[in-house]
Protein backbone atom coordinates (compact mmCIF):
# COMPACT_ATOMS: atom_id res chain seq x y z
CA UNK A 1 0.00 0.00 0.00
CA UNK A 2 1.25 3.48 -0.82
CA UNK A 3 2.62 5.45 2.12
CA UNK A 4 0.12 8.25 1.50
CA UNK A 5 -2.81 6.00 2.34
CA UNK A 6 -1.27 3.88 5.08
CA UNK A 7 -1.44 5.36 8.57
CA UNK A 8 -1.16 4.09 12.12
CA UNK A 9 -3.47 4.82 15.04
CA UNK A 10 -3.46 8.60 15.36
CA UNK A 11 -2.24 10.51 18.41
CA UNK A 12 -4.67 12.98 20.00
CA UNK A 13 -5.83 15.21 17.18
CA UNK A 14 -4.58 18.79 17.33
CA UNK A 15 -6.53 21.81 16.19
CA UNK A 16 -5.48 22.51 12.61
CA UNK A 17 -5.72 25.99 11.12
CA UNK A 18 -5.72 25.52 7.36
CA UNK A 19 -4.73 28.45 5.18
CA UNK A 20 -6.28 27.50 1.89
CA UNK A 21 -8.81 28.18 -0.83
CA UNK A 22 -11.64 25.96 -2.07
CA UNK A 23 -10.36 26.77 -5.58
CA UNK A 24 -6.98 25.17 -4.79
CA UNK A 25 -6.53 21.45 -5.60
CA UNK A 26 -3.65 21.17 -3.12
CA UNK A 27 -5.89 22.53 -0.35
CA UNK A 28 -8.48 19.91 -1.32
CA UNK A 29 -5.98 17.08 -1.12
CA UNK A 30 -4.55 18.45 2.13
CA UNK A 31 -7.97 18.28 3.80
CA UNK A 32 -8.31 14.68 2.62
CA UNK A 33 -4.86 13.91 4.01
CA UNK A 34 -5.85 15.49 7.34
CA UNK A 35 -8.99 13.36 7.42
CA UNK A 36 -6.91 10.26 6.71
CA UNK A 37 -4.68 11.19 9.65
CA UNK A 38 -7.27 12.21 12.24
CA UNK A 39 -10.65 10.98 11.00
CA UNK A 40 -13.68 12.41 12.77
CA UNK A 41 -11.44 13.80 15.51
CA UNK A 42 -10.13 16.49 13.15
CA UNK A 43 -10.72 19.98 14.55
CA UNK A 44 -10.38 22.38 11.65
CA UNK A 45 -10.16 26.15 11.62
CA UNK A 46 -10.34 27.86 8.24
CA UNK A 47 -8.11 30.81 7.33
CA UNK A 48 -9.01 32.38 3.98
CA UNK A 49 -6.32 32.88 1.37
CA UNK A 50 -7.69 34.13 -1.95
CA UNK A 51 -5.93 32.35 -4.78
CA UNK A 52 -5.27 34.05 -8.09
CA UNK A 53 -7.44 31.90 -10.37
CA UNK A 54 -5.63 33.00 -13.52
CA UNK A 55 -2.55 31.21 -12.20
CA UNK A 56 -4.52 27.95 -11.96
CA UNK A 57 -5.74 28.24 -15.52
CA UNK A 58 -2.30 29.18 -16.81
CA UNK A 59 -0.68 26.20 -15.05
CA UNK A 60 -3.53 23.81 -15.80
CA UNK A 61 -1.59 21.27 -17.91
CA UNK A 62 1.24 20.94 -15.40
CA UNK A 63 -1.17 20.90 -12.46
CA UNK A 64 -3.35 18.18 -13.92
CA UNK A 65 -0.55 15.64 -14.05
CA UNK A 66 0.65 16.33 -10.52
CA UNK A 67 -2.81 16.58 -8.95
CA UNK A 68 -4.00 13.40 -10.66
CA UNK A 69 -0.97 11.53 -9.34
CA UNK A 70 -1.49 12.56 -5.73
CA UNK A 71 -5.26 12.18 -5.94
CA UNK A 72 -4.78 8.56 -6.98
CA UNK A 73 -2.40 7.97 -4.08
CA UNK A 74 -4.95 9.37 -1.65
CA UNK A 75 -7.80 7.59 -3.47
CA UNK A 76 -9.48 10.97 -3.81
CA UNK A 77 -11.92 11.72 -6.63
CA UNK A 78 -10.72 14.42 -8.99
CA UNK A 79 -12.44 15.79 -12.08
CA UNK A 80 -10.02 17.45 -14.48
CA UNK A 81 -12.65 19.98 -15.51
CA UNK A 82 -12.66 21.36 -11.96
CA UNK A 83 -9.70 23.62 -12.64
CA UNK A 84 -11.77 25.52 -15.19
CA UNK A 85 -15.04 25.60 -13.25
CA UNK A 86 -15.95 29.17 -12.25
CA UNK A 87 -15.78 29.99 -8.54
CA UNK A 88 -16.32 33.06 -6.39
CA UNK A 89 -13.57 32.32 -3.89
CA UNK A 90 -14.30 35.29 -1.64
CA UNK A 91 -17.95 34.34 -1.19
CA UNK A 92 -17.05 30.68 -0.61
CA UNK A 93 -14.58 31.79 2.07
CA UNK A 94 -17.27 33.99 3.63
CA UNK A 95 -19.65 31.04 3.72
CA UNK A 96 -17.07 28.86 5.46
CA UNK A 97 -16.51 31.51 8.10
CA UNK A 98 -20.19 31.16 9.06
CA UNK A 99 -19.86 27.48 9.97
CA UNK A 100 -19.88 26.50 13.64
CA UNK A 101 -16.46 25.33 14.90
CA UNK A 102 -17.49 21.68 14.90
CA UNK A 103 -18.87 21.96 11.36
CA UNK A 104 -15.97 23.68 9.57
CA UNK A 105 -14.32 20.44 8.41
CA UNK A 106 -17.61 19.04 7.09
CA UNK A 107 -18.58 22.24 5.28
CA UNK A 108 -15.13 22.57 3.73
CA UNK A 109 -15.25 18.93 2.64
CA UNK A 110 -18.66 19.44 1.01
CA UNK A 111 -17.46 22.48 -0.92
CA UNK A 112 -14.25 20.76 -1.99
CA UNK A 113 -16.26 17.73 -3.13
CA UNK A 114 -18.59 19.91 -5.18
CA UNK A 115 -15.65 21.58 -6.90
CA UNK A 116 -13.13 18.79 -7.38
CA UNK A 117 -15.18 15.59 -7.43
CA UNK A 118 -18.14 17.00 -9.37
CA UNK A 119 -16.50 19.98 -11.14
CA UNK A 120 -19.45 22.11 -10.02
CA UNK A 121 -19.39 25.85 -10.51
CA UNK A 122 -19.39 27.74 -7.21
CA UNK A 123 -19.65 31.07 -8.94
CA UNK A 124 -22.53 32.73 -7.10
CA UNK A 125 -24.72 32.52 -4.02
CA UNK A 126 -27.23 30.15 -5.62
CA UNK A 127 -24.55 27.69 -6.80
CA UNK A 128 -22.87 27.62 -3.39
CA UNK A 129 -26.21 27.17 -1.63
CA UNK A 130 -27.15 24.32 -3.98
CA UNK A 131 -23.88 22.50 -3.30
CA UNK A 132 -24.32 22.80 0.46
CA UNK A 133 -28.01 21.89 0.39
CA UNK A 134 -27.12 18.58 -1.27
CA UNK A 135 -25.12 17.66 1.85
CA UNK A 136 -26.80 19.47 4.72
CA UNK A 137 -30.29 20.38 3.55
CA UNK A 138 -31.68 23.67 2.33
CA UNK A 139 -32.26 25.22 5.77
CA UNK A 140 -28.66 24.89 6.93
CA UNK A 141 -27.32 25.95 3.53
CA UNK A 142 -29.44 29.11 3.62
CA UNK A 143 -28.25 29.82 7.16
CA UNK A 144 -24.61 29.59 6.09
CA UNK A 145 -25.15 31.97 3.18
CA UNK A 146 -27.04 34.52 5.26
CA UNK A 147 -24.82 37.52 5.88
CA UNK A 148 -22.04 36.24 3.64
CA UNK A 149 -21.70 39.64 1.99
CA UNK A 150 -20.94 41.24 5.36
CA UNK A 151 -18.22 38.64 5.95
CA UNK A 152 -16.38 39.49 2.73
CA UNK A 153 -14.43 42.15 4.61
CA UNK A 154 -13.31 39.48 7.10
CA UNK A 155 -12.10 37.39 4.17
CA UNK A 156 -10.09 40.29 2.79
CA UNK A 157 -8.53 41.01 6.19
CA UNK A 158 -7.57 37.37 6.69
CA UNK A 159 -6.07 37.14 3.20
CA UNK A 160 -4.14 40.37 3.72
CA UNK A 161 -2.83 39.24 7.12
CA UNK A 162 -1.56 35.97 5.67
CA UNK A 163 0.28 37.77 2.89
CA UNK A 164 1.82 40.30 5.30
CA UNK A 165 3.01 37.34 7.38
CA UNK A 166 4.86 36.05 4.32
CA UNK A 167 2.47 33.38 3.06
CA UNK A 168 2.81 33.27 -0.72
CA UNK A 169 1.56 29.77 -1.53
CA UNK A 170 -1.06 27.48 -0.09
CA UNK A 171 -1.93 25.25 1.60
CA UNK A 172 -0.31 25.96 4.95
CA UNK A 173 -1.38 23.93 7.98
CA UNK A 174 -0.79 25.24 11.51
CA UNK A 175 -1.19 22.65 14.27
CA UNK A 176 -2.09 23.89 17.75
CA UNK A 177 -1.09 27.43 16.70
CA UNK A 178 2.54 26.35 17.05
CA UNK A 179 3.64 23.86 14.38
CA UNK A 180 3.60 24.85 10.72
CA UNK A 181 3.68 22.48 7.78
CA UNK A 182 3.56 23.83 4.22
CA UNK A 183 2.20 22.24 1.09
CA UNK A 184 0.49 18.92 0.55
CA UNK A 185 1.83 16.33 3.00
CA UNK A 186 1.02 12.65 3.56
CA UNK A 187 -1.06 11.65 6.60
CA UNK A 188 2.09 10.38 8.30
CA UNK A 189 3.57 13.88 8.33
CA UNK A 190 0.52 15.28 10.10
CA UNK A 191 0.52 12.38 12.54
CA UNK A 192 4.19 12.94 13.31
CA UNK A 193 3.64 16.63 13.96
CA UNK A 194 0.59 15.84 16.09
CA UNK A 195 2.72 13.46 18.14
CA UNK A 196 5.28 16.23 18.61
CA UNK A 197 2.51 18.61 19.70
CA UNK A 198 1.17 16.03 22.16
CA UNK A 199 4.64 15.51 23.67
CA UNK A 200 5.09 19.28 23.99
CA UNK A 201 1.73 19.58 25.76
CA UNK A 202 2.74 16.81 28.14
CA UNK A 203 6.03 18.50 28.96
CA UNK A 204 4.25 21.77 29.70
CA UNK A 205 1.79 20.02 32.01
CA UNK A 206 4.65 18.54 34.04
CA UNK A 207 6.19 21.93 34.76
N, C-alpha and C positions, 0 to 999 in steps of 0.2 A: 504493500500500500504506500502511496506517495506520502512524504513527510508532511505535506500541507494538510492532509485530511486525517492524519493519525495523531491523536492526542491522548495524554494520560488523564487521570482524575484531576480536575482543576483544584488549585488552592482557593482560599476564600476570594471571591470576585471583588476586585477593586471598583471604584467609580471611575468610569472612563469618559473623559471629555474629548469628543471627536470634532476636530476642525475639518469640515468637509463641505461638500455640495452634492445635492441629489443629482446634479448633472454630471458628476465625476465618476467614471467607472471604477477608479481605484478606491474611491470612498465606498462605493457599493460593495466591492470585494472585501474591503477592510471590515465593514460591518458583519459580513458573513463570517470572516475569520474570527472576529470577536465572539460571535455566537457559537462557533465551533469550540472556542476555548472555554467559554463561561456558561453557555446554554441560557436557561431562563434566569439564572442569577445575575446576568449582565445588568449593570446599572449605568445607563448611558445619559450623558449630558451633551447637548448639541451646541456647537459654536459655529455660527454661519461664516462661511468664506465664499464670496461670490466669484465663481470661476469665469474667466473670459471664454465664452462659448466659441468664438471664432478660432481660438487656439485648438479646440477639440476638432472642429471641422477640418482645419488645415492639417492636423496630424492624424486624420482619420485612418489612413492606410496603415501607418506604423502602429497606431494604437490597437487596431483590430487584431493584428497578429498577437501582440503581447497580451491583451485582455482575454482573448480567446484561450490562450495557453493557460493562464492562471485560473480562469473560470472553470476550465476542465479539471484542473488539479483540485479545486475546491468543490467540484461537482455543483457549480452554480449556474443557473440558466442565464444565457446572455444572447440577446437578439442584436445582430449587427446593425440593424436599422436604428437602434436606440441613439446612436451618436448623432444622428441627424434629426431626431424627433424634437420639435420645438418645446422649450421649457421657459417658464418665468421663474428663474432661480430665486429672485428676491421674495416673491410671494410664497414660494414653496418653503423657503427658510422661515418666513413669518408664520406660516401655518404650523411648522414644527415647534416654534417657540411657544405656541399655545397649548401644547400637549402637557398633561400632568407628568411629574417626574417619573412615575412608574409606567408611563405609556410612551415615553420618547422613543425607546428602542423599537417598539411595535409599529409606531407611526412611521418612523424612518424606514423600517423594513418594507412597509406597505408601499411607500412612495418609490423606494428603490426598485421594488418588484414591478410596479407599474411602468417605470421607465425602462429598466434593463431586461426584464424577462418578457414584457409584453410590448415594448417599444411604443408605449402610449405617450401622446403629447400631454404635457403638463403646462400648457401655455397660458391658461387663464383660470379664473376662479372656478368656473363650471367644470373644467377638465380635472382640476385638483380635487374638487368635491366629489366628482364621480369616482375617481380612483380610490378615495378613502371610504366612500359609501360601500363600495364592493367588499371591503374588509370589515368595516366597523358599523355599517348601517348609516342611513341618511341623517339621523338626528345628531349623532356624534360628529359626523363629517361637517355638518352645518355649524355645529358649535366650534369646531376647530377653525373654520374659515371666518367666523364672526370676529370683526375687529382686526383682521389681518392687515388691512391698509395702515392702521395706526401703528402696527408693529414693524412696518418697513423701516422706520427710523432706527429701531433697535438693531435690525439686520445691518444697516449701513454702519452703525457705530461698532458693532462686533467685527465686521469685516475690516474696518479701518484700524481697529485696535490690533487685530492679528497682523496686519501688514506693517504697522509701526513697530511691532515686536519682532519683526524680521521674517515672518512666515511668507514664503514666496510660492510654495507648492503644497498641495494637499494630496492625501490626508495626513494629518498629524494627530496622534493619539496621546493624551496626557492621562496617566494613571494616578489616581489619588492626589491630583494637583502637584505631583512631585516628579514623576518619571515620564519622560518624553520619548516617544518612538515615532519615527517619521516614515512615511510611505507604507505601501502594502507589506505586511509581514505575515508569516505563517502563524497558526494558532500557538505553536510551541513558543514563539517569541513573546507573545502576550502572557502565556502561562509563566514563563520564566521571570518576566518583569513583575507579574502579580506575586510570585513567590518572594521576590526581593522586597516588594512593598510589605508583604505580610511579616517577613523577618524584621524589617525596619520598625513596623508597628510594635512587634513584640519586644524589641530592644527598648523602645521608648517607654513601654508600660512597665519595664523592670526598673527604670530609673527612679 
